[in-house]
Amino acid sequence: MDERDSGRCLEAIAMVSGVILVTLTGVLALGSGANAFGTEGPGRPDRSGVGHDPAPPGVWVEGESLVMDTRLFVRLRAPGRDAGLRWIHEASGVARQHERILSSWSNESDLSRVNHAPVDRWVPMSYELSNLLQEAERWSVETHGAFLPSVGALVDAWDLRGSGRVPDPRELELALRAMGPAAVELDPRGLRARRRSESTWIDTGGFGKGAALRAMTRTLVERGVIDALIDFGGQIVALGSPTGDGRGWPVTVAHPDHRFQPARPLLVSDVSVATSGSSERSLRVGQASFSHVLDPRSGQPVAHWGSATVASRDPLVADAVATAMLVMGPVEGLQWARRRADVGVHFSVLEADGVVREFWNDTMETWLEPRVERVARSTPGGASRGP
């Protein structure tokens, strides 16, 4: 999702009996497993002696701010209010640092120097930007191009950052030529990059918030935070649980057409989850309405079929893969997901009669709630396997 689109897709956060219930639309991310915060970050917090305490010591502290033109909400358990507020301030500072690195809207960011560099001229970039662009490139390869950061020429062709337009076949062909792995050449050793076409630029909307969330979570874990919830414009990180028993945070995936209507409950702890859908914002040109999400392989808007939710140990991965699953769609996406043990994938498919059918891979089983209620999980369009 676009950085500014996410700001318009804020989730409803309701306090229910002392537990936060989060309705998810747009992209959501959390952190899990042996290492929820990236290969270079700390591993899963040690919960020995704490995980089963129904009332661990400390106080709940929360705060919110505006970063990347998006609402950032943090709620965490801290030994005291002052410490909690200080940690929240530090986490939001980390998010702002990533905005200065990754923003494709600001002319002052590290990324903008690459996006506006003269064609075929090497420009320096920071170590952090180099690593993040390499990660994004790897996930573009993993998803067979369904997730593609160097999609800027296509964004321009459809004028997604303006009033919208339908490009003619020639314009579309030129945009597709200006995209792909060879569009921006990276030199990790020299910490530099160069564009190979005048219309080429990188859009970090599909992984920027995930990258920021990963770094924020790493910072909080280093401070000793065990139980926390971060909501960054609908992309979420959950640590521990609101009750201190380690069971996790109850969240719900929203109905693909009704953002405030819960459709599938999850119970998540130390895991990253992202939901991506095409119904939240559409592009209207004349009498026609199109999704603002584009398929970088065909250059066409993604059909409105529903939404995809991804659970991963890494917020950046959850962010990128959720975008890829929306682009692939439930049939191709489920085929891809069934070969993955590192990401859980859940599809909410909106049928013609308004009924939502659900499909998921085995890895997603860990987070589905209630565990006794199982619905269809076969290939979309085929025979269903019920509870």
C-alpha positions in Angstrom: 0.0 0.0 0.0 1.1 3.6 -0.6 2.5 5.5 2.4 -0.4 8.0 2.3 -3.0 5.4 1.4 -2.3 3.7 4.7 -3.1 6.9 6.6 -6.6 6.8 5.1 -7.0 3.2 6.2 -6.7 3.6 9.9 -8.1 0.7 12.0 -10.7 0.9 14.7 -9.1 0.1 18.1 -11.7 -0.6 20.8 -11.0 -1.4 24.4 -13.0 -4.4 25.3 -12.8 -5.7 28.9 -9.2 -4.5 29.3 -8.2 -6.2 26.0 -7.5 -4.4 22.8 -9.6 -5.6 19.9 -8.1 -4.4 16.6 -10.2 -4.5 13.4 -7.8 -4.8 10.5 -8.0 -3.3 7.1 -5.2 -2.3 4.8 -1.8 -3.7 5.8 -1.1 -5.2 9.2 2.2 -6.5 10.6 3.4 -8.2 13.8 6.5 -10.2 14.8 7.0 -13.9 15.8 9.0 -17.0 16.1 12.7 -17.5 17.0 13.5 -14.1 15.5 10.6 -11.8 14.9 12.7 -8.7 14.1 14.9 -9.6 11.2 18.0 -11.6 10.8 20.2 -8.9 12.5 17.8 -8.1 15.3 17.2 -9.8 18.7 15.3 -13.0 18.9 12.1 -13.8 20.7 11.9 -12.2 24.1 12.7 -14.5 27.0 9.4 -15.0 28.9 10.7 -17.4 31.5 9.1 -16.5 34.9 6.9 -13.9 33.3 4.9 -15.4 30.5 2.4 -17.1 32.8 2.0 -14.4 35.4 -1.6 -13.2 35.1 -0.7 -9.8 36.5 3.0 -9.1 35.8 4.5 -5.9 37.4 4.4 -2.7 35.6 1.9 -0.2 34.1 0.4 0.2 30.7 1.5 3.3 28.8 0.3 4.4 25.4 0.9 7.2 23.0 0.3 8.2 19.4 1.9 10.5 16.8 1.9 11.2 13.1 4.7 9.6 11.1 4.9 9.1 7.3 1.6 11.0 7.2 0.1 8.1 9.1 -1.1 7.5 12.7 1.3 5.6 14.9 -0.2 4.1 18.1 1.9 2.3 20.7 0.7 0.6 23.8 3.2 -1.2 26.1 3.8 -2.5 29.6 6.6 -0.6 31.3 8.1 -0.5 34.9 6.8 3.0 35.2 5.0 5.7 33.2 8.1 7.8 32.6 10.1 4.9 31.2 7.1 3.8 29.0 6.7 7.3 27.6 10.4 7.5 26.9 10.4 4.2 25.1 7.4 5.2 23.0 9.2 8.4 22.1 12.3 6.5 21.1 10.2 4.1 19.0 8.5 6.9 17.1 11.9 8.5 16.5 13.1 5.2 14.9 10.0 5.4 12.6 10.8 9.0 11.6 14.4 8.0 10.9 13.1 5.4 8.4 10.9 8.0 6.9 14.0 10.1 6.2 15.6 7.0 4.6 12.7 5.5 2.7 10.1 8.2 1.8 9.3 8.4 -1.9 7.3 11.5 -1.2 10.0 13.7 0.4 12.7 15.2 -1.7 15.0 15.1 1.3 15.1 11.3 1.9 18.0 9.0 1.0 15.8 7.2 -1.4 14.9 10.5 -3.3 18.6 10.9 -4.2 18.3 7.5 -6.0 14.9 8.2 -7.6 15.9 11.6 -9.0 19.5 10.8 -10.0 20.5 11.4 -13.6 20.2 8.2 -15.7 23.2 5.9 -15.6 25.0 8.0 -12.9 26.0 6.2 -9.7 24.8 8.0 -6.6 25.8 7.1 -3.0 23.2 5.7 -0.6 23.3 4.9 3.1 24.1 1.4 4.5 20.5 1.1 5.8 19.0 2.0 2.4 21.3 -0.4 0.6 20.3 -3.3 2.9 16.6 -2.6 2.7 16.6 -2.3 -1.1 18.5 -5.6 -1.3 15.8 -7.2 0.9 13.0 -5.8 -1.2 14.7 -7.1 -4.3 15.0 -10.6 -2.8 11.3 -10.7 -2.0 10.5 -9.5 -5.5 12.4 -12.6 -6.8 10.7 -14.8 -4.2 7.2 -13.7 -5.3 8.0 -13.9 -9.0 7.6 -10.1 -9.5 4.2 -9.8 -7.9 5.9 -7.6 -5.3 8.0 -5.0 -7.1 9.4 -1.8 -5.6 10.7 -0.4 -8.9 7.1 0.2 -10.0 7.2 4.0 -10.2 6.9 4.2 -14.0 3.6 2.3 -13.8 2.3 4.5 -10.9 3.0 7.5 -13.2 1.4 5.9 -16.2 -1.9 5.4 -14.3 -1.3 8.8 -12.5 -2.1 7.1 -9.1 -0.6 10.1 -7.2 -2.8 12.5 -9.2 -6.3 12.4 -10.5 -5.9 9.1 -12.3 -5.9 8.2 -16.0 -5.9 5.1 -18.2 -2.7 4.8 -20.2 -2.7 3.8 -23.8 -1.0 0.5 -24.8 2.2 2.3 -25.9 2.5 4.2 -22.6 1.9 0.9 -20.7 4.6 -0.9 -22.7 7.1 1.9 -22.0 6.3 1.8 -18.3 6.7 -2.0 -18.1 10.1 -1.6 -19.8 11.2 0.9 -17.1 10.5 -1.6 -14.3 12.0 -4.9 -13.1 15.3 -6.0 -11.5 17.5 -4.3 -14.0 15.7 -0.9 -13.7 17.7 0.1 -10.7 21.2 -1.3 -10.3 22.5 -1.8 -6.8 26.2 -1.9 -5.8 26.1 -3.1 -2.1 29.9 -3.0 -1.8 30.2 0.5 -3.0 27.0 1.6 -1.3 25.7 3.2 -4.4 22.9 2.8 -7.0 21.9 4.0 -10.5 18.8 4.3 -12.5 18.8 2.9 -16.0 15.7 4.8 -17.3 14.4 8.4 -16.9 11.0 7.1 -15.9 12.3 4.6 -13.3 11.8 5.2 -9.6 11.3 3.1 -6.5 8.1 3.1 -4.4 8.6 1.9 -0.9 4.9 1.8 0.0 4.9 -2.0 -0.1 7.6 -2.5 2.5 8.5 0.8 4.1 6.2 0.6 7.1 7.2 -3.0 7.7 10.8 -2.0 7.8 10.1 0.8 10.2 8.0 -1.5 12.4 10.8 -4.1 12.5 13.3 -1.4 13.7 10.9 0.0 16.2 10.2 -3.4 17.7 13.9 -4.2 17.9 14.3 -1.0 19.9 11.5 -1.8 22.3 12.8 -5.4 22.9 16.3 -4.0 23.6 14.7 -1.8 26.3 13.2 -4.9 27.9 9.6 -4.6 26.6 7.8 -7.9 26.7 4.1 -7.0 26.1 3.2 -4.3 23.5 1.0 -3.5 20.6 2.0 -1.1 17.8 -0.4 0.0 15.2 1.2 1.9 12.3 -1.7 3.0 10.1 -3.2 -0.5 10.2 0.1 -2.4 10.1 0.5 -3.9 13.5 3.2 -5.4 15.7 2.1 -7.5 18.7 4.4 -8.6 21.5 3.4 -10.9 24.3 -0.2 -10.4 25.4 -2.4 -7.8 27.1 -2.9 -10.0 30.1 0.7 -11.1 30.6 0.0 -14.8 30.1 1.8 -15.0 26.8 -1.3 -16.2 24.9 -1.4 -13.3 22.6 -3.5 -10.4 21.4 -7.0 -11.0 20.0 -7.3 -9.3 16.6 -9.7 -9.7 13.7 -9.4 -9.5 10.0 -12.0 -7.2 8.6 -14.6 -8.1 6.0 -13.0 -7.3 2.6 -15.8 -4.9 1.7 -16.7 -3.5 5.2 -13.7 -2.3 7.1 -15.4 -2.1 10.5 -17.1 -5.5 10.3 -14.9 -8.3 11.8 -14.7 -11.5 9.7 -12.0 -13.7 11.1 -10.5 -13.7 14.6 -6.8 -14.3 15.2 -4.8 -14.7 18.3 -1.3 -13.4 17.8 1.9 -13.1 19.9 5.3 -12.1 18.7 4.3 -12.5 15.1 4.0 -10.1 12.2 0.7 -10.0 10.2 -0.3 -7.8 7.2 -3.6 -7.5 5.5 -3.8 -6.0 2.0 -7.1 -5.4 0.1 -8.1 -3.5 -3.1 -11.4 -2.2 -1.9 -10.2 0.5 0.5 -9.5 3.0 -2.2 -10.3 3.0 -5.9 -9.3 5.1 -8.9 -12.2 6.6 -10.8 -11.6 7.6 -14.4 -14.8 8.7 -16.2 -17.5 6.1 -15.4 -15.0 3.4 -14.6 -13.5 2.5 -11.2 -10.2 0.7 -10.8 -8.1 -0.6 -7.9 -5.2 1.6 -6.8 -3.1 -1.6 -6.5 -1.4 -2.5 -9.8 -0.1 -5.8 -11.0 3.5 -5.1 -12.0 3.6 -8.1 -14.2 0.7 -7.0 -16.5 0.6 -3.3 -15.7 -3.2 -3.6 -15.0 -5.1 -2.8 -11.8 -5.8 -5.7 -9.5 -9.3 -7.1 -9.6 -11.4 -6.6 -6.5 -11.7 -10.2 -5.2 -11.2 -9.7 -1.5 -8.1 -9.4 0.8 -5.0 -11.3 1.8 -3.6 -11.6 5.3 0.0 -12.7 6.0 1.6 -13.8 9.2 5.4 -13.7 9.3 8.3 -13.5 11.8 9.3 -10.3 10.1 7.2 -7.2 9.7 8.9 -6.3 6.4 8.2 -9.7 5.0 4.6 -9.6 6.1 4.2 -6.2 4.4 5.8 -7.2 1.1 4.1 -10.7 0.9 0.7 -9.3 1.7 1.0 -7.0 -1.3 2.2 -9.9 -3.5 -0.7 -12.1 -2.4 -3.2 -9.5 -3.3 -1.6 -9.2 -6.7 -1.4 -13.0 -7.3 -5.0 -13.5 -6.1 -6.4 -16.5 -4.1 -5.7 -19.2 -6.7 -2.1 -18.4 -7.6 -1.4 -17.0 -4.2 -2.5 -20.2 -2.3 -0.4 -22.3 -4.6 2.6 -20.2 -3.7 1.8 -20.1 0.0 1.4 -23.9 0.3 5.1 -24.2 -0.4 6.1 -21.8 2.3 6.6 -22.8 6.0 7.9 -19.3 6.9 4.7 -17.3 6.2 1.1 -17.9 7.1 -1.3 -16.8 4.4 -5.1 -16.3 4.7 -7.4 -15.2 1.9 -10.9 -13.7 2.3 -12.6 -14.1 -1.0 -15.8 -12.1 -1.7 -18.2 -14.2 -3.7 -20.8 -12.8 -6.1 -23.6 -13.3 -3.5 -21.7 -11.3 -0.9 -20.6 -14.3 1.1 -16.9 -14.3 2.2 -15.1 -17.6 1.7 -11.8 -18.2 3.5 -8.7 -20.2 2.4 -5.3 -20.5 4.1 -2.1 -22.5 4.1 -1.0 -24.8 7.0 1.3 -22.3 8.5 -1.6 -19.9 9.2 -3.2 -22.5 11.5 -1.2 -21.3 14.4 -3.0 -18.0 14.5 -6.6 -18.7 13.6 -9.2 -18.4 16.3 -11.3 -20.0 17.6 -9.4 -23.1 16.8 -12.5 -25.3 16.8 -14.1 -23.2 14.0 -12.6 -24.1 10.7 -14.0 -23.0 7.4 -13.2 -23.7 3.8 -9.5 -24.0 3.1 -9.3 -25.8 -0.2 -8.3 -24.2 -3.5 -10.7 -21.3 -4.4 -13.2 -22.5 -6.9 -12.9 -26.1 -5.9 -14.4 -28.4 -3.3 -14.3 -27.0 0.2 -13.1 -28.7 3.3 -15.1 -27.6 6.3 -14.7 -28.0 10.1 
